[in-house]
Amino acid sequence: MKRVAPPIEASAGFPGHPKPLDARLRRIVLGAGILAAATPLWAAAQGDYPARVIKLVVPLPPGSPIDTAGRLFARNLSRTLGATVIVENKPGAGATLGTAEVARSKPDGYTLLFTVPDPLVSAPFTMQVPYDPQRDFRLVSKVAESISGPVLLTQSTASVNDLAGLIKDARSSSAPRTYASFGPASYPQLILESLARQAGIKLTEVPYRGSPPAMQDLIAGEVNLAFASVENALPHLAAGKIKPIAIVDKSPRFPGVQTFSEAGFDGFVFRSKPWHGLLAPAGTPEAVIQKLALAAKAAANDPGFRKSLEDLGFRAIGSSPGEFLESYRAEASAIPALIKSLGIGSRP
């Protein structure tokens, strides 16, 4: 049976929306005095956290940018909390496999999710997933955000130098202009299909399993366009194999490259930047959530961690649960609506 996600404002799994107790049950509990007696014991138990190894699930493969960031974060979290934090890669099904594992884990703070937005924002609207992102998780902290967002690339020998050139080329060419995508509703597809619709051109998606094979085919001329992080693009740029034609936000490494907004494409998707976030299963005690959020803030303030993230093209954030929720709400409203308007994905 198809599950329908409740509105975010009504979600019991996110901060500020506790599930109400049944009125009759509340009277029984209060009347018996059980709640008052249990509170000190419960608080003491949470004060012992963490008392054993914490597993940080990364729903993408080893060696991916988020895996590297996750391992840096786990190392910092271990020092802050005084406990061992291990990273477990659980890739597959568009990052939904590892995400689902955390959703069904015991909500005790010992199994956490370190993820990109895709399995929480776009995947539930393009495929059937065994979890509800609004009901089955607690947002802990947006740990990091891309400094400049992804950069759109083409071959160094192409006549196209900017978005205006791309649009002109697509309109005049008899052959379809192709772009590398990472699956339904991945950011390359959302950005370029939105651009194609607004510009009145046709761009053809070619799906890939990730950025490395997409970059290889871009260099070989198998596809005309591909996205990459600034850091992943730089070695190929230095080798003279590719060139940038647009970027999500200004980058000091590409000072002359226009942003999508500067070219006249200023919707939410053209300004949205990838992020890395820390989540826990719904039902995780508030004391644990707050302790983890403080640890994420401490990581963001650590100079070594900040520098390591910057080398990956990310800016340390360390937001509070409430701040994370606010930014998630904006994305979880805009992106599904865009997916629907573009007719992307196979989910009915």
C-alpha positions as CSV (number, residue, x, y, z in Angstrom):
1,M,0.0,0.0,0.0
2,K,1.4,3.4,-0.9
3,R,2.3,5.5,2.1
4,V,1.4,9.1,2.1
5,A,3.7,11.4,4.0
6,P,1.9,13.8,6.5
7,P,2.5,17.5,6.2
8,I,5.8,18.6,7.8
9,E,3.9,20.7,10.3
10,A,2.1,17.7,11.6
11,S,5.1,15.4,11.7
12,A,5.7,13.7,15.0
13,G,9.3,12.7,14.2
14,F,10.6,16.3,14.0
15,P,11.4,18.7,16.8
16,G,8.4,20.7,18.0
17,H,5.8,18.1,17.1
18,P,5.6,15.5,19.9
19,K,3.0,12.9,19.5
20,P,0.2,13.5,22.0
21,L,-0.6,10.9,24.6
22,D,-4.0,9.4,24.6
23,A,-6.0,11.4,27.2
24,R,-7.2,8.4,29.1
25,L,-3.6,6.9,29.3
26,R,-2.3,10.3,30.5
27,R,-4.8,10.3,33.4
28,I,-3.8,6.8,34.4
29,V,-0.1,7.5,34.3
30,L,-0.3,10.7,36.2
31,G,-2.8,9.3,38.6
32,A,-0.5,6.4,39.5
33,G,2.4,8.7,40.0
34,I,4.5,6.6,37.6
35,L,5.7,9.5,35.5
36,A,7.0,11.4,38.4
37,A,8.9,8.4,39.8
38,A,10.4,7.5,36.4
39,T,11.7,10.9,35.4
40,P,14.9,11.0,37.6
41,L,15.9,7.5,36.5
42,W,15.3,8.4,32.8
43,A,17.3,11.6,33.1
44,A,20.2,9.7,34.7
45,A,20.1,7.1,32.0
46,Q,20.5,9.8,29.3
47,G,23.3,11.4,31.3
48,D,25.4,8.3,30.7
49,Y,25.2,8.7,26.9
50,P,27.2,7.5,25.1
51,A,28.2,4.4,26.9
52,R,29.2,2.2,23.9
53,V,30.2,2.4,20.2
54,I,28.1,4.7,18.0
55,K,27.5,3.6,14.4
56,L,27.4,6.4,11.8
57,V,25.7,5.1,8.6
58,V,26.7,6.7,5.3
59,P,24.3,5.7,2.6
60,L,26.9,6.1,-0.2
61,P,30.0,4.1,-1.2
62,P,33.5,4.4,0.3
63,G,35.6,7.1,-1.3
64,S,32.6,9.3,-2.1
65,P,32.9,13.0,-0.9
66,I,30.2,12.4,1.8
67,D,32.1,9.3,2.9
68,T,35.3,11.3,3.4
69,A,33.3,14.0,5.2
70,G,31.6,11.4,7.3
71,R,34.9,9.9,8.5
72,L,36.2,13.3,9.4
73,F,33.1,14.0,11.3
74,A,33.2,10.6,13.1
75,R,36.7,11.3,14.2
76,N,35.8,14.6,15.6
77,L,32.6,13.2,17.2
78,S,34.6,10.5,18.9
79,R,36.9,13.1,20.6
80,T,34.0,15.3,21.7
81,L,31.8,12.6,23.1
82,G,34.6,10.4,24.4
83,A,33.2,7.3,22.6
84,T,34.2,5.3,19.6
85,V,32.3,6.3,16.4
86,I,32.5,4.0,13.5
87,V,31.4,4.7,9.9
88,E,29.4,2.0,8.1
89,N,28.8,2.5,4.4
90,K,25.5,1.2,3.2
91,P,25.1,2.3,-0.4
92,G,22.4,1.3,-2.8
93,A,19.0,2.3,-4.2
94,G,19.8,6.0,-4.5
95,A,21.1,6.2,-0.9
96,T,17.7,4.9,0.4
97,L,19.1,1.5,1.6
98,G,21.3,2.9,4.4
99,T,18.7,5.6,5.2
100,A,16.0,2.8,5.6
101,E,18.4,0.9,8.0
102,V,18.6,3.9,10.3
103,A,14.9,4.5,10.2
104,R,14.2,1.1,11.6
105,S,17.0,1.1,14.1
106,K,16.5,1.4,17.9
107,P,16.1,5.1,18.8
108,D,18.8,5.2,21.4
109,G,21.5,7.4,19.8
110,Y,23.8,4.5,18.8
111,T,22.8,4.3,15.2
112,L,22.9,7.6,13.3
113,L,22.6,8.8,9.7
114,F,25.1,11.0,7.9
115,T,23.6,11.9,4.6
116,V,23.1,14.1,1.6
117,P,19.5,15.5,1.0
118,D,18.5,13.1,-1.8
119,P,17.1,10.2,0.2
120,L,15.1,12.6,2.4
121,V,13.9,15.2,-0.2
122,S,13.7,13.7,-3.7
123,A,13.8,9.9,-3.5
124,P,10.5,9.5,-1.6
125,F,8.8,11.3,-4.5
126,T,10.4,9.4,-7.3
127,M,10.4,5.8,-5.9
128,Q,8.8,3.7,-3.3
129,V,10.9,3.8,-0.1
130,P,10.4,1.9,3.1
131,Y,10.4,4.9,5.4
132,D,8.8,8.3,5.7
133,P,11.4,11.1,6.0
134,Q,9.1,13.3,8.0
135,R,7.9,10.7,10.4
136,D,10.8,8.3,10.9
137,F,13.7,10.7,11.7
138,R,14.8,13.4,14.0
139,L,16.9,16.1,12.5
140,V,20.0,16.7,14.6
141,S,22.3,19.1,12.7
142,K,23.2,20.3,9.2
143,V,26.9,19.6,9.5
144,A,28.1,21.1,6.3
145,E,27.1,22.8,3.1
146,S,28.8,23.1,-0.3
147,I,30.7,26.4,-0.5
148,S,29.8,27.1,-4.1
149,G,27.6,24.3,-5.2
150,P,28.3,22.1,-8.2
151,V,29.8,23.5,-11.4
152,L,28.4,22.7,-14.9
153,L,31.1,21.5,-17.3
154,T,31.6,20.7,-20.9
155,Q,34.6,19.6,-23.1
156,S,37.4,22.1,-23.5
157,T,37.0,21.9,-27.3
158,A,33.3,22.7,-27.3
159,S,32.2,26.1,-28.8
160,V,29.9,26.7,-25.7
161,N,31.4,29.0,-23.1
162,D,28.4,30.0,-21.0
163,L,24.7,29.3,-20.5
164,A,23.7,31.7,-23.3
165,G,26.0,29.7,-25.6
166,L,24.5,26.5,-24.5
167,I,21.0,27.6,-25.2
168,K,22.0,28.9,-28.6
169,D,23.8,25.7,-29.4
170,A,20.9,23.5,-28.3
171,R,18.4,25.5,-30.4
172,S,20.6,25.4,-33.6
173,S,21.9,21.8,-33.4
174,S,20.2,18.9,-35.1
175,A,21.8,16.4,-32.7
176,P,20.4,16.3,-29.1
177,R,22.6,17.8,-26.4
178,T,23.1,15.3,-23.6
179,Y,23.9,15.6,-19.9
180,A,25.1,13.2,-17.2
181,S,22.6,12.5,-14.4
182,F,22.8,10.5,-11.2
183,G,19.3,9.2,-11.4
184,P,15.7,10.5,-11.1
185,A,15.5,13.9,-9.4
186,S,19.2,14.1,-8.8
187,Y,20.5,17.7,-8.9
188,P,21.8,17.5,-12.5
189,Q,18.4,16.4,-13.7
190,L,16.5,19.0,-11.6
191,I,18.7,21.9,-12.6
192,L,19.1,21.1,-16.3
193,E,15.5,20.0,-16.9
194,S,14.4,23.2,-15.2
195,L,16.8,25.2,-17.4
196,A,15.6,23.4,-20.5
197,R,11.9,24.2,-19.8
198,Q,12.6,27.9,-19.0
199,A,14.8,28.3,-22.1
200,G,12.6,26.3,-24.4
201,I,15.3,23.8,-25.4
202,K,15.7,20.1,-25.3
203,L,18.4,18.4,-23.3
204,T,18.7,14.6,-23.1
205,E,19.5,12.8,-19.8
206,V,22.1,10.0,-19.7
207,P,22.1,8.3,-16.2
208,Y,25.3,7.4,-14.4
209,R,26.1,5.7,-11.1
210,G,28.2,8.6,-9.9
211,S,30.5,11.5,-10.7
212,P,33.7,9.6,-11.7
213,P,32.2,7.6,-14.6
214,A,30.2,10.7,-15.7
215,M,33.4,12.8,-15.8
216,Q,35.2,10.1,-17.8
217,D,32.5,10.1,-20.4
218,L,32.4,13.9,-20.5
219,I,36.1,14.0,-21.2
220,A,35.7,11.3,-23.9
221,G,32.9,13.2,-25.5
222,E,30.2,10.7,-24.8
223,V,28.1,13.3,-23.2
224,N,28.0,17.1,-23.7
225,L,27.5,18.3,-20.1
226,A,28.2,17.1,-16.6
227,F,28.2,18.5,-13.1
228,A,31.0,18.0,-10.5
229,S,32.1,19.6,-7.3
230,V,34.7,22.3,-7.8
231,E,37.4,20.2,-6.2
232,N,36.7,17.2,-8.5
233,A,36.7,19.4,-11.5
234,L,40.0,21.2,-10.9
235,P,42.4,18.5,-11.9
236,H,40.7,17.9,-15.2
237,L,40.5,21.7,-15.7
238,A,44.2,22.0,-15.1
239,A,44.8,19.2,-17.6
240,G,42.9,21.2,-20.2
241,K,40.2,18.5,-20.7
242,I,37.1,20.4,-19.6
243,K,35.9,24.0,-19.0
244,P,33.2,25.4,-16.7
245,I,30.1,27.2,-18.1
246,A,28.0,27.9,-15.0
247,I,28.0,27.4,-11.3
248,V,25.4,27.5,-8.5
249,D,27.2,30.1,-6.3
250,K,30.4,32.2,-6.8
251,S,33.7,30.4,-6.3
252,P,37.1,32.1,-5.9
253,R,38.5,29.2,-7.9
254,F,36.2,30.1,-10.9
255,P,36.0,33.9,-10.6
256,G,34.9,34.5,-14.2
257,V,32.2,31.8,-14.3
258,Q,28.6,33.1,-14.1
259,T,26.1,31.7,-11.7
260,F,22.7,30.4,-12.9
261,S,21.1,33.4,-11.2
262,E,23.3,35.8,-13.0
263,A,22.3,34.2,-16.3
264,G,18.6,34.8,-15.4
265,F,17.7,31.4,-13.9
266,D,16.8,32.2,-10.3
267,G,14.5,29.5,-9.0
268,F,15.1,27.6,-5.8
269,V,16.8,24.7,-7.5
270,F,19.4,27.1,-9.2
271,R,20.4,28.4,-5.8
272,S,20.2,25.2,-3.7
273,K,23.5,23.8,-2.6
274,P,24.2,20.2,-1.4
275,W,24.6,19.6,2.3
276,H,25.6,16.9,4.7
277,G,23.3,16.3,7.7
278,L,23.2,14.3,10.9
279,L,19.9,12.5,11.7
280,A,18.7,10.0,14.3
281,P,15.7,7.6,14.3
282,A,12.4,9.1,15.5
283,G,11.9,8.6,19.2
284,T,15.5,9.2,20.1
285,P,15.4,11.0,23.5
286,E,15.7,14.8,23.4
287,A,18.7,14.8,25.8
288,V,20.6,12.6,23.3
289,I,19.6,14.8,20.3
290,Q,20.8,17.9,22.1
291,K,24.1,16.3,23.1
292,L,24.7,15.3,19.5
293,A,23.8,18.7,18.2
294,L,26.2,20.3,20.6
295,A,28.9,17.9,19.4
296,A,28.2,18.8,15.8
297,K,28.5,22.5,16.7
298,A,31.8,21.8,18.4
299,A,33.0,20.1,15.3
300,A,32.0,23.1,13.2
301,N,34.1,25.3,15.4
302,D,37.2,23.1,15.3
303,P,39.8,24.7,13.0
304,G,41.2,21.4,11.7
305,F,37.7,20.0,10.9
306,R,36.7,23.2,9.1
307,K,39.9,23.2,7.0
308,S,39.5,19.6,6.1
309,L,35.9,20.3,4.9
310,E,37.0,23.3,3.0
311,D,39.5,21.2,1.1
312,L,36.5,19.1,0.0
313,G,34.6,22.2,-1.0
314,F,32.3,22.3,2.0
315,R,31.7,24.9,4.7
316,A,31.2,23.6,8.3
317,I,27.8,24.7,9.7
318,G,26.9,22.8,12.9
319,S,23.3,24.1,13.0
320,S,20.9,23.4,15.8
321,P,18.0,20.9,15.3
322,G,15.6,23.9,14.9
323,E,17.7,25.6,12.3
324,F,18.1,22.3,10.4
325,L,14.4,21.8,10.4
326,E,13.8,25.3,9.0
327,S,16.1,24.8,6.1
328,Y,14.7,21.3,5.5
329,R,11.1,22.6,5.4
330,A,12.0,25.0,2.6
331,E,13.7,22.3,0.5
332,A,11.1,19.7,1.2
333,S,8.4,22.1,0.0
334,A,10.2,23.4,-3.2
335,I,11.8,20.2,-4.6
336,P,8.8,17.8,-4.5
337,A,6.7,20.5,-6.2
338,L,9.4,20.8,-8.9
339,I,9.7,17.1,-9.4
340,K,5.9,16.9,-9.9
341,S,5.9,19.8,-12.4
342,L,8.8,18.3,-14.4
343,G,7.1,14.8,-14.4
344,I,10.3,13.2,-13.1
345,G,10.4,9.7,-11.6
346,S,8.5,6.5,-11.7
347,R,6.4,6.8,-8.5
348,P,2.7,7.3,-9.2
